[in-house]
Amino acid sequence: MKKSKTPKKKKPVKKAKNVKKVKALKKVKTAKKAKAPKKMAVKKAKAVKKVAFPKKATAKKVKAPKKVKALKKVKAAVKAPVEKVKALLTPAIQNLQKLRVKFTLHPYQYEEPGGTKQSASKLGVDEHIVIKTLIMEDENRRPLIILMHGDKEVATDALAAIIGAQMVSPCKPEIAQWHTGYQIGGTSPFGIQKVIPVFMERTIADFPNVYINAGQRGLLAQLSSAELIDTLKPFMVSVAK
Protein backbone atom coordinates (compact mmCIF):
# COMPACT_ATOMS: atom_id res chain seq x y z
CA MET A 1 0.00 0.00 0.00
CA LYS A 2 2.88 2.47 0.66
CA LYS A 3 4.32 1.98 -2.84
CA SER A 4 1.11 2.99 -4.52
CA LYS A 5 1.12 6.45 -2.91
CA THR A 6 4.54 7.59 -4.25
CA PRO A 7 3.39 8.63 -7.80
CA LYS A 8 1.10 11.34 -6.33
CA LYS A 9 4.12 13.45 -5.13
CA LYS A 10 4.99 14.62 -8.72
CA LYS A 11 3.98 18.25 -9.44
CA PRO A 12 2.87 18.69 -13.01
CA VAL A 13 1.87 22.32 -12.12
CA LYS A 14 5.37 23.70 -12.88
CA LYS A 15 5.04 22.98 -16.57
CA ALA A 16 1.79 24.84 -16.66
CA LYS A 17 3.41 27.91 -15.11
CA ASN A 18 6.16 27.94 -17.74
CA VAL A 19 3.58 27.99 -20.47
CA LYS A 20 1.80 30.97 -18.95
CA LYS A 21 5.04 33.03 -18.75
CA VAL A 22 5.82 32.48 -22.42
CA LYS A 23 2.37 33.55 -23.42
CA ALA A 24 2.65 36.73 -21.33
CA LEU A 25 5.97 37.66 -22.90
CA LYS A 26 4.61 37.21 -26.39
CA LYS A 27 1.69 39.52 -25.70
CA VAL A 28 3.93 42.28 -24.31
CA LYS A 29 6.30 42.18 -27.27
CA THR A 30 3.56 42.34 -29.84
CA ALA A 31 1.94 45.28 -28.09
CA LYS A 32 5.15 47.32 -28.17
CA LYS A 33 5.81 46.63 -31.84
CA ALA A 34 2.29 47.63 -32.79
CA LYS A 35 2.45 51.01 -31.02
CA ALA A 36 5.88 52.07 -32.29
CA PRO A 37 5.04 52.28 -36.00
CA LYS A 38 1.94 54.42 -35.33
CA LYS A 39 3.91 57.09 -33.45
CA MET A 40 6.60 57.31 -36.12
CA ALA A 41 4.04 57.68 -38.87
CA VAL A 42 2.38 60.63 -37.13
CA LYS A 43 5.68 62.46 -36.66
CA LYS A 44 6.70 62.07 -40.30
CA ALA A 45 3.34 63.33 -41.53
CA LYS A 46 3.63 66.50 -39.42
CA ALA A 47 7.14 67.19 -40.63
CA VAL A 48 6.02 67.09 -44.26
CA LYS A 49 3.29 69.65 -43.65
CA LYS A 50 5.67 72.11 -41.97
CA VAL A 51 8.07 72.07 -44.90
CA ALA A 52 5.30 72.92 -47.36
CA PHE A 53 4.36 76.29 -45.77
CA PRO A 54 7.70 78.19 -46.14
CA LYS A 55 7.68 77.61 -49.91
CA LYS A 56 4.42 79.55 -50.30
CA ALA A 57 5.69 82.44 -48.16
CA THR A 58 8.87 82.94 -50.20
CA ALA A 59 6.90 83.01 -53.46
CA LYS A 60 4.82 86.03 -52.26
CA LYS A 61 7.88 88.06 -51.17
CA VAL A 62 9.36 88.07 -54.68
CA LYS A 63 6.57 90.42 -55.94
CA ALA A 64 7.44 93.24 -53.47
CA PRO A 65 10.44 94.76 -55.40
CA LYS A 66 8.20 95.51 -58.43
CA LYS A 67 6.14 97.99 -56.37
CA VAL A 68 9.28 99.88 -55.24
CA LYS A 69 10.35 100.52 -58.86
CA ALA A 70 6.97 102.05 -59.67
CA LEU A 71 7.30 104.53 -56.79
CA LYS A 72 10.71 105.74 -58.03
CA LYS A 73 9.25 106.66 -61.42
CA VAL A 74 6.52 108.77 -59.80
CA LYS A 75 9.04 110.77 -57.74
CA ALA A 76 11.14 111.57 -60.80
CA ALA A 77 8.11 113.03 -62.60
CA VAL A 78 7.34 115.42 -59.71
CA LYS A 79 10.76 117.16 -59.89
CA ALA A 80 10.02 119.12 -63.07
CA PRO A 81 7.22 121.42 -61.71
CA VAL A 82 9.32 122.36 -58.67
CA GLU A 83 11.89 124.20 -60.83
CA LYS A 84 9.18 126.26 -62.56
CA VAL A 85 7.72 127.51 -59.28
CA LYS A 86 11.04 129.09 -58.24
CA ALA A 87 10.67 131.80 -60.91
CA LEU A 88 7.35 132.90 -59.37
CA LEU A 89 8.85 133.82 -56.00
CA THR A 90 10.35 137.22 -56.87
CA PRO A 91 8.89 140.27 -55.11
CA ALA A 92 8.01 141.73 -58.53
CA ILE A 93 5.88 138.73 -59.52
CA GLN A 94 4.23 138.59 -56.11
CA ASN A 95 3.39 142.30 -56.38
CA LEU A 96 1.85 141.85 -59.83
CA GLN A 97 -0.18 138.88 -58.64
CA LYS A 98 -1.39 140.78 -55.59
CA LEU A 99 -2.57 143.67 -57.78
CA ARG A 100 -4.19 141.19 -60.23
CA VAL A 101 -2.20 142.47 -63.17
CA LYS A 102 -2.44 140.37 -66.33
CA PHE A 103 1.03 139.32 -67.47
CA THR A 104 2.99 136.45 -68.95
CA LEU A 105 6.51 135.32 -68.02
CA HIS A 106 9.27 134.90 -70.62
CA PRO A 107 12.45 133.22 -69.32
CA TYR A 108 15.67 133.13 -71.30
CA GLN A 109 19.30 132.08 -70.75
CA TYR A 110 21.03 135.06 -69.14
CA GLU A 111 24.67 135.74 -70.07
CA GLU A 112 27.02 138.44 -68.81
CA PRO A 113 26.89 141.38 -69.21
CA GLY A 114 23.16 141.05 -69.90
CA GLY A 115 21.12 143.98 -71.17
CA THR A 116 18.01 144.54 -73.26
CA LYS A 117 19.79 143.76 -76.53
CA GLN A 118 20.57 140.27 -75.30
CA SER A 119 17.08 139.57 -73.92
CA ALA A 120 15.36 140.94 -77.05
CA SER A 121 17.54 138.76 -79.27
CA LYS A 122 16.90 135.61 -77.25
CA LEU A 123 13.15 136.19 -77.07
CA GLY A 124 12.92 137.30 -80.72
CA VAL A 125 11.27 140.66 -80.02
CA ASP A 126 12.05 144.28 -80.88
CA GLU A 127 14.46 145.83 -78.36
CA HIS A 128 12.46 149.06 -78.50
CA ILE A 129 9.58 147.45 -76.57
CA VAL A 130 11.88 145.85 -74.02
CA ILE A 131 11.86 148.39 -71.21
CA LYS A 132 14.90 148.81 -68.99
CA THR A 133 14.65 149.89 -65.37
CA LEU A 134 17.42 152.33 -64.45
CA ILE A 135 18.20 153.42 -60.90
CA MET A 136 19.62 156.94 -60.74
CA GLU A 137 20.25 159.61 -58.10
CA ASP A 138 20.49 163.37 -57.84
CA GLU A 139 23.29 165.41 -56.33
CA ASN A 140 21.97 164.65 -52.84
CA ARG A 141 21.97 160.91 -53.61
CA ARG A 142 18.20 160.72 -53.55
CA PRO A 143 17.22 157.73 -55.72
CA LEU A 144 14.80 157.76 -58.63
CA ILE A 145 13.67 155.18 -61.21
CA ILE A 146 13.55 155.89 -64.92
CA LEU A 147 11.89 153.53 -67.42
CA MET A 148 13.38 153.76 -70.89
CA HIS A 149 13.21 151.95 -74.25
CA GLY A 150 15.88 149.28 -74.48
CA ASP A 151 17.52 150.84 -77.54
CA LYS A 152 17.53 154.38 -76.13
CA GLU A 153 19.60 156.26 -73.54
CA VAL A 154 18.57 158.80 -70.91
CA ALA A 155 19.46 162.47 -71.36
CA THR A 156 20.41 163.04 -67.72
CA ASP A 157 20.69 166.85 -68.10
CA ALA A 158 17.14 167.06 -69.43
CA LEU A 159 15.90 164.78 -66.64
CA ALA A 160 17.67 166.90 -63.98
CA ALA A 161 16.02 170.04 -65.35
CA ILE A 162 12.57 168.41 -65.25
CA ILE A 163 12.85 167.26 -61.62
CA GLY A 164 14.55 170.45 -60.46
CA ALA A 165 17.92 168.89 -59.63
CA GLN A 166 21.40 170.15 -60.42
CA MET A 167 22.45 166.76 -61.80
CA VAL A 168 21.29 163.20 -62.26
CA SER A 169 23.59 160.19 -62.65
CA PRO A 170 23.29 156.38 -62.55
CA CYS A 171 23.77 154.77 -59.13
CA LYS A 172 26.69 152.45 -58.55
CA PRO A 173 25.64 148.77 -58.81
CA GLU A 174 25.90 148.11 -55.06
CA ILE A 175 23.92 151.30 -54.27
CA ALA A 176 21.23 150.42 -56.81
CA GLN A 177 20.92 146.95 -55.32
CA TRP A 178 20.68 148.42 -51.82
CA HIS A 179 17.81 150.71 -52.92
CA THR A 180 15.79 148.07 -54.78
CA GLY A 181 16.82 144.72 -53.30
CA TYR A 182 17.39 143.39 -56.84
CA GLN A 183 20.61 142.18 -58.42
CA ILE A 184 21.94 144.19 -61.36
CA GLY A 185 20.55 142.60 -64.52
CA GLY A 186 17.38 141.59 -62.68
CA THR A 187 16.06 144.98 -61.53
CA SER A 188 12.30 145.46 -61.73
CA PRO A 189 10.19 148.52 -60.85
CA PHE A 190 7.66 146.22 -59.15
CA GLY A 191 7.88 144.93 -55.58
CA ILE A 192 10.37 147.52 -54.27
CA GLN A 193 9.89 148.13 -50.54
CA LYS A 194 11.24 151.70 -50.55
CA VAL A 195 9.16 154.60 -51.85
CA ILE A 196 11.11 155.76 -54.89
CA PRO A 197 9.65 158.14 -57.52
CA VAL A 198 9.22 156.55 -60.97
CA PHE A 199 9.66 158.42 -64.27
CA MET A 200 8.75 156.88 -67.63
CA GLU A 201 9.57 157.86 -71.19
CA ARG A 202 6.31 159.10 -72.65
CA THR A 203 6.51 157.12 -75.92
CA ILE A 204 6.39 153.78 -74.06
CA ALA A 205 2.64 154.30 -73.74
CA ASP A 206 2.31 154.21 -77.54
CA PHE A 207 2.87 150.44 -77.60
CA PRO A 208 0.05 148.09 -76.58
CA ASN A 209 2.39 145.55 -74.97
CA VAL A 210 5.89 145.82 -73.53
CA TYR A 211 8.45 143.56 -71.85
CA ILE A 212 10.01 144.47 -68.52
CA ASN A 213 12.21 142.68 -65.99
CA ALA A 214 10.34 140.46 -63.53
CA GLY A 215 12.87 140.74 -60.70
CA GLN A 216 15.33 138.07 -61.79
CA ARG A 217 18.11 137.70 -64.31
CA GLY A 218 16.86 135.94 -67.42
CA LEU A 219 13.16 136.59 -66.73
CA LEU A 220 10.91 139.19 -68.39
CA ALA A 221 7.22 139.88 -67.88
CA GLN A 222 5.01 140.90 -70.79
CA LEU A 223 2.11 143.19 -69.94
CA SER A 224 0.14 146.01 -71.49
CA SER A 225 1.52 149.54 -71.29
CA ALA A 226 -1.81 150.58 -69.78
CA GLU A 227 -1.33 148.08 -66.91
CA LEU A 228 2.23 149.32 -66.47
CA ILE A 229 1.08 152.92 -66.11
CA ASP A 230 -1.87 152.05 -63.90
CA THR A 231 0.30 149.99 -61.53
CA LEU A 232 3.34 152.28 -61.19
CA LYS A 233 1.67 155.66 -61.77
CA PRO A 234 4.90 157.16 -63.15
CA PHE A 235 5.71 160.74 -64.06
CA MET A 236 5.75 161.06 -67.86
CA VAL A 237 8.89 162.60 -69.34
CA SER A 238 10.54 162.97 -72.73
CA VAL A 239 14.25 162.41 -72.09
CA ALA A 240 15.19 159.70 -74.63
CA LYS A 241 18.21 160.18 -76.88
Helices and strands as residue ranges (DSSP letters): H 2-5, G 6-9, H 13-61, H 64-86, G 87-89, H 91-98, E 104-107, H 116-123, G 127-129, E 130-138, E 143-149, H 156-163, E 168-170, H 173-180, E 198-201, G 202-206, E 209-216, E 219-224, H 225-232, E 235-237
